[in-house]
Amino acid sequence: MIKTTILDSRRKVMITTANAFPGGRDCAAARLGISLKRLENQIYETAGVKPLSDGEIYQLEQETGTTHLPDYICAMYGGVFVRMPDDGMDNVDLYGLSIATSAKRGKVDMLIAAALADGEISEAEASEILAVHQKHIAARHEQVKATIALHSKRAVL
C-alpha cells in the first residue's frame, strides 16, 4: 500500500518541513539563523516561544521542494493548492507534467482498489485517498494551465 503524509495541523507541517530539510533539523535551524533548541521550541511552542512564521516555513520549503504549508491551509478551506506554471516551460516540460499527473491518478486508483479489497472503505483509507486525490487534482490543474500558457498567443491565466 502506498503511504502518503497527511498533515492535519500546523505543528505537523513544521515538524515535517524541518525533518525534510537537507541535513535535518540542525541544518534547518542554521538556515533560519537560530539554534536547534530554539527551532524545537518554536515547533512545539514550548518555553513561551511563538511558532515558526509562515515566512520561515516558506523559506525552508523553498529548499526542500515541498508545499506542506499551502497544502495544509488550502485543505482547511476545502481547497487544493495549485502551483502556477513556469514562464520558461516547453513541450518537454509539459510532457513531464503529464506523466506526473498520470502517476498521481494511478496512486489514487491503487488506493481505492486496495481499500475496496475488503468490501468497504474505512475512515483512514478515505482520508488517505482524498489526500492523494487532492495532489492529483492540483497536478492536473497545473498541467492544464501550463498547456494553455504554452500554446496561447498571450498568457490566459
MOWOSUL-V475676 format. One line per field, one symbol per residue. psi: psi as a letter, one per 20 degrees, with the letter a starting at -180 (. if undefined). A space follows every 50 residues. Layout:
# MOWOSUL-V475676
psi = ???
This chain:
# MOWOSUL-V475676
psi = pppqpoojqhghgggggghippiahghggghikrqgggghhhgjlrkkpq rqrhhggggghhhikrlgghgggghhjkapppqqqqhkqahgghgghggh ggghhhgghgggghhihjiqorggggggghghgghggggggggghhgggh jqhqpn.
